[in-house]
Amino acid sequence: MPEKLVAAAMEENPIAFKREFEDQMKARIDARIAQVRIDVAQSIYVDGEENTSE
């Protein structure tokens, strides 16, 4: 979002802007955690077999 729009949104309704920003950041963090969990699971199990290689 361009800086001027961000500044206008912050000025117009700072509480709503803060909540929206926090919600977006939480969603990004949750998505990253989910991806890491998938990556770890895939590194442990390969083709349904436990991966014992280092």
C-alpha positions as CSV (number, residue, x, y, z in Angstrom):
1,M,0.0,0.0,0.0
2,P,1.5,3.4,-0.9
3,E,2.7,5.5,2.0
4,K,0.1,8.3,1.5
5,L,-2.8,5.8,1.7
6,V,-1.3,4.2,4.8
7,A,-0.9,7.6,6.5
8,A,-4.5,8.6,5.5
9,A,-5.9,5.3,6.8
10,M,-3.9,5.6,10.1
11,E,-5.1,9.2,10.6
12,E,-8.7,8.5,9.7
13,N,-9.2,5.5,12.0
14,P,-6.1,4.5,13.9
15,I,-7.7,1.8,16.0
16,A,-9.2,0.0,13.0
17,F,-5.9,0.4,11.1
18,K,-4.0,-1.1,14.0
19,R,-6.4,-4.0,14.2
20,E,-6.3,-4.7,10.5
21,F,-2.5,-4.5,10.5
22,E,-2.3,-6.9,13.5
23,D,-4.7,-9.3,11.8
24,Q,-2.7,-9.3,8.6
25,M,0.5,-9.9,10.5
26,K,-1.0,-12.7,12.5
27,A,-2.3,-14.3,9.3
28,R,1.2,-14.1,7.7
29,I,2.8,-15.6,10.9
30,D,0.2,-18.4,11.0
31,A,0.7,-19.2,7.3
32,R,4.5,-19.3,7.9
33,I,4.1,-21.6,10.9
34,A,1.8,-23.9,8.8
35,Q,4.4,-24.0,6.0
36,V,7.2,-24.9,8.4
37,R,5.1,-27.7,9.9
38,I,4.5,-29.0,6.4
39,D,8.2,-28.8,5.6
40,V,9.2,-30.6,8.8
41,A,6.6,-33.3,8.2
42,Q,7.8,-33.8,4.6
43,S,11.4,-34.0,5.8
44,I,10.5,-36.7,8.4
45,Y,8.3,-38.8,6.1
46,V,9.1,-39.4,2.5
47,D,6.6,-41.5,0.4
48,G,4.9,-42.6,3.5
49,E,8.1,-44.0,5.0
50,E,10.1,-42.4,7.8
51,N,13.1,-40.7,6.4
52,T,16.1,-42.0,8.4
53,S,18.8,-40.3,6.2
54,E,20.6,-37.4,7.8
